Amino acid sequence: MIDKKDKIMDGAGPFFFEGNKIGIRIIHGGGGGTCADLKPLAEDLYKKGGYTISVPLLPGFGTKPEDLKNITIEEWKSALDEELTILKDRCDKIIVGGHSMGGILTLILAANYNLDLIFTISAPVGVQTSLIHLVPFFKIFVKYHKINSEQFKKDTNGKWIGYNKIPVNIGIKIKKLMKDMKKSLYMVNCPTLLFQGRLDSEIKKRSMDYIFSNIATKDKKKIWLEQNSHPILDSPDHNQIVSETLNFINENCP
């Protein structure tokens, strides 16, 4: 999913765990992080469930910020389509999960493919800051937004791996993805597990409830993570995410 000429940051991913015939593909978010955000979750699902786990690196991430600036939504979707085909060749059942923007992409995939189950963590239908609406104006003058990467690394004992700045135009791409997702929710028919952090100050509070109410499937469950904000790496509710996901898979993919 990444051009071979681009050097991937150490530890940024992608990674793959060979397991049983239930395949799980997990998609990382769009805030400048990488596959490293999802490694603890992927490792526990592999160890406790024995599943085949694929965590691809989205094009534009894990190399240099300039790559992310020039990437298109279509390139993300195309890369995910390709990865899904590879996983289908290995596994009998296909599960897709995603965090934040990865959750948006998960729901879009579920509307277009016959998946066996999906789960999302902190998937937004909108953001709490109004700045995203000003991105078309800001991007004329400011090309990148600084990320406090050193603080992220400190907060996660060095586990966080990502950019120290992200292009301002990522906001336009996420806004477009949210719009596409909302239009396609009525086509999501597979069992769906939704998580949202009670302390998440980045996405609209109604995000999980909106998604839950608008997807077509009757096999759905929503869970509030009482101690979680938006990040997934080193989540205080990590064990709950793992156990609830394992239970939901066991119930719906025997």
C-alpha atoms as one frame of an Amber mdcrd trajectory, in Angstrom:
protein
   0.000   0.000   0.000   3.044   2.237  -0.024   5.426   3.021  -2.839   8.613
   0.982  -2.486  10.698   4.098  -3.070   9.312   5.722   0.073  11.143   4.941
   3.291   8.729   3.893   6.049   9.456   5.220   9.527  10.792   2.565  11.918
   7.863   0.817  13.625   5.190   2.563  11.563   3.977  -0.646   9.932   2.319
  -2.335   8.137   2.219  -5.684   9.928   0.534  -9.061   9.574  -0.152 -11.971
  11.954  -0.897 -15.355  10.362  -3.714 -17.091  12.223  -6.926 -18.986  11.547
  -9.465 -18.614   8.748 -11.142 -15.576  10.307  -9.326 -12.548   8.934  -9.384
  -9.147  10.597  -8.148  -6.046   8.819  -7.798  -2.960  11.073  -7.434   0.557
   9.629  -5.565   3.305  11.447  -6.722   6.915  11.807  -5.827  10.066   9.907
  -4.312  12.248  12.616  -0.697  11.675  11.670  -0.229   8.373  13.489   0.480
   5.000  11.880  -0.082   1.263  12.271   1.763   1.525  15.602  -1.446   2.976
  17.077  -3.176  -0.358  16.539  -0.423  -2.803  17.437  -1.537  -3.494  21.061
  -5.103  -4.159  19.919  -3.996  -6.336  16.997  -1.590  -8.331  19.161  -4.236
  -9.103  21.787  -6.858 -10.104  19.213  -4.283 -12.411  17.647  -3.097 -13.932
  20.924  -6.551 -14.404  22.440  -8.572 -15.207  19.322  -6.027 -16.770  16.997
  -7.280 -14.666  14.095  -5.345 -13.660  11.025  -4.674  -9.951  11.498  -3.713
  -7.431   8.827  -2.924  -3.803   9.670  -2.085  -1.966   6.441  -0.376   1.415
   6.250  -2.526   3.870   4.335  -0.771   5.667   1.459   0.701   8.978   2.594
   1.297   7.879   6.181   4.472   6.695   7.867   6.863   8.212   5.335   6.923
  12.027   5.198   4.188  14.684   5.624   4.559  15.823   2.016   3.303  12.413
   0.882   0.122  12.866   2.922  -0.440  16.331   1.475  -0.572  14.989  -2.073
  -2.509  11.756  -1.453  -6.133  11.380  -2.565  -9.131   9.664  -0.990  -9.341
   7.466  -4.082  -5.819   6.179  -3.415  -6.808   5.193   0.122  -9.894   3.372
  -1.117  -8.011   1.631  -3.911  -5.298   0.435  -1.540  -7.886  -0.890   0.916
  -9.727  -2.694  -1.895  -6.475  -4.379  -2.861  -5.711  -5.402   0.725  -9.222
  -6.791   1.134  -8.770  -9.015  -1.914  -5.531 -10.402  -0.474  -7.184 -11.173
   2.867 -10.137 -12.882   1.149  -7.725 -15.243  -0.582  -6.416 -16.372   2.832
  -9.550 -16.405   4.990 -13.111 -17.729   4.927 -14.597 -14.875   6.965 -13.648
 -11.219   6.751 -13.879  -8.672   9.556 -12.890  -5.027   9.187 -12.279  -2.592
  12.020 -10.993   0.937  12.229 -10.109   3.796  14.537 -11.236   7.381  13.886
 -10.848   8.010  10.125 -10.207   4.272   9.855 -13.686   3.761  11.303 -15.163
   5.975   8.593 -13.386   3.932   5.931 -14.590   0.726   7.615 -18.230   1.795
   7.341 -17.776   2.818   3.703 -16.251  -0.585   2.948 -19.120  -2.355   4.736
 -21.601  -0.519   2.523 -19.838  -1.734  -0.611 -18.625  -5.238   0.275 -20.187
  -8.341   1.759 -18.276  -8.374   5.060 -18.973 -10.774   7.923 -18.590  -8.207
  10.708 -17.202  -4.743  11.389 -16.182  -2.716  14.435 -15.309   0.957  14.797
 -13.610   2.964  17.532 -14.171   6.733  17.706 -15.604   6.970  14.180 -16.821
  10.569  13.737 -19.826  11.985  11.916 -18.445  15.440  12.696 -15.730  17.129
  14.714 -16.217  19.336  17.756 -13.932  22.123  16.571 -15.280  24.537  13.976
 -11.805  24.957  12.471 -12.392  22.159   9.967 -14.881  24.443   8.197 -12.152
  27.067   7.804  -9.623  24.685   6.229 -10.298  25.872   2.638  -9.329  29.379
   3.807  -6.384  28.369   5.993  -4.761  26.135   3.392  -4.138  29.131   1.178
  -1.730  30.517   3.783  -0.798  27.570   6.002   0.123  24.217   4.481   0.829
  22.185   7.637  -0.461  21.935  11.183   2.070  21.116  13.906   1.529  17.959
  15.978   2.880  17.604  19.498   4.586  14.340  18.607   7.018  14.487  21.522
   4.140  14.679  23.981   2.380  11.780  22.256   5.554   9.712  22.569   5.913
  10.649  26.222   2.283   9.808  26.995   2.637   6.356  25.394   6.108   5.450
  26.686   7.590   5.863  23.233   5.023   3.688  21.434   3.528   6.479  19.315
   5.057   6.757  15.846   3.968   9.430  13.413   4.465  12.850  11.906   5.355
  16.044  13.752   3.118  17.946  11.348   0.209  17.087   9.068  -1.081  18.918
   5.995  -4.017  21.213   6.649  -5.857  19.730   3.668  -6.324  16.434   5.582
  -9.345  18.184   7.121 -10.993  18.532   3.721 -10.418  14.851   2.973 -11.856
  13.714   6.306 -14.864  15.986   5.865 -15.492  14.467   2.434 -15.156  10.939
   3.843 -17.656  11.705   6.620 -20.128  12.929   3.995 -19.631   9.769   1.913
 -20.035   7.602   5.009 -23.311   9.223   6.053 -24.742   8.651   2.578 -23.867
   4.949   2.675 -24.842   3.959   6.234 -28.205   2.590   5.075 -26.298  -0.068
   3.104 -24.386  -1.445   6.111 -26.012  -4.841   6.717 -23.385  -6.865   8.564
 -23.073  -7.233  12.367 -21.611  -4.000  13.700 -19.882  -3.150  16.985 -19.365
   0.530  17.807 -17.141   2.105  20.487 -16.806   5.734  21.518 -14.866   7.361
  24.327 -16.995   9.199  26.853 -14.180  11.755  27.238 -13.593  12.242  23.504
 -13.433  15.997  22.897 -12.416  15.737  19.237 -15.504  14.219  17.596 -19.196
  15.046  17.841 -20.751  13.439  20.925 -23.632  12.140  18.825 -21.318  10.275
  16.419 -21.819   6.732  17.705 -25.551   7.202  18.279 -25.999   8.615  14.779
 -24.167   5.703  13.163 -26.044   3.170  15.308 -29.418   4.650  14.323 -28.690
   4.861  10.601 -27.033   1.547   9.733 -29.369  -1.065   8.282 -28.258  -4.087
  10.269 -30.256  -5.317  13.246 -27.173  -7.081  14.638 -25.546  -4.062  16.218
 -24.151  -2.980  19.557 -22.772   0.303  20.890 -20.442   0.684  23.850 -19.346
   3.811  25.688 -15.742   3.691  26.883 -15.985   5.570  30.154 -12.285   6.416
  30.584 -11.304   6.916  26.955 -10.712  10.137  25.059  -9.966   9.962  21.324
  -6.616   8.107  21.049  -6.544   4.311  20.862  -2.884   3.728  21.716  -2.479
   2.948  25.439  -6.229   3.321  25.919  -7.333   3.045  29.561 -10.230   0.944
  28.253  -8.003  -1.331  26.158  -9.010  -4.550  27.927 -12.683  -3.742  27.494
 -12.219  -3.073  23.784 -10.458  -6.406  23.363 -12.948  -8.462  25.398 -16.052
  -6.889  23.852 -14.644  -7.352  20.351 -13.766 -10.994  21.019 -17.249 -11.666
  22.432 -18.962  -9.973  19.485 -16.905 -11.978  16.998 -17.622 -15.249  18.836
 -21.338 -14.494  18.810 -21.532 -13.540  15.134 -18.712 -15.487  13.439 -18.829
 -18.954  15.013
